[in-house]
């Protein structure tokens, strides 16, 4: 699981930094990380104020728009 988690983080980080294009893999990784963050928030109020950076939130918004389209 750690390798998979690291891959999602790496993909998103590289996309934000411009080292790789923002593609379907990036948007999928953002969705996975968003789901994991939601699960953490459900498990404990300690995570209630944890949020993505503005850059990652922008990608998450793109993922939601592409899912609607």
N, C-alpha and C positions, 0 to 999 in steps of 0.2 A: 504494500500500500504506500509506503513512503516514497518509493521510486515513482509511482504514478502521481502522487501529490506533487512531488518535485517537478515532474514533467509539466503539469498544469501551471505551476508557478513560473517555471522557466519560460514556457510558451508565452504567457501573458507579459512577463517582464521584458522579453526580447521584442515583443510587438510594440510595447510602449516606448522602448528605447530606440526603435527603428531598425533593429538588427534583423527583423523578419517582417514580412507583410502581415497586415491584419486580415486574416482569412477565416474560413469556416472553423479551422482547428483552434484559432485564437478565441473565437466567439464561443465555441464549445467548452474550452477550458474555463472561460469566465463563468459560464453557466454552472459548471461543476463546482467551482470555488464558491459561487453565490449560494448554491444549495448547501454546501458544507457549512458556510457561515450561518445560514438560516437554522440549520440543525444545532449548531453551537448555541445560538441565541435561545433556542427552545429548551436546551438542557440547563441553562443557568443564566440568571440575571447579570452575572459578571460580564457577560458578553453583549449586553444590551446596547452599549454605546460604541461597539466595534463596527467600523464601516470601511468600505473600500476607499482608496484615494480617489481624487477627482478624475484622474486618468483612467483608472479601472472602472469607475462608475460610468464614465462616458462609453467605454466598451460594452459594459453591461446594458446600457440603454440601446446601443446599436444592436445587440443580440436580441433584445426584446422587440425592436422595430422589425428586424429581419424575420422574426418568428411570426409576427402579425401579417407581414406582406405575403 
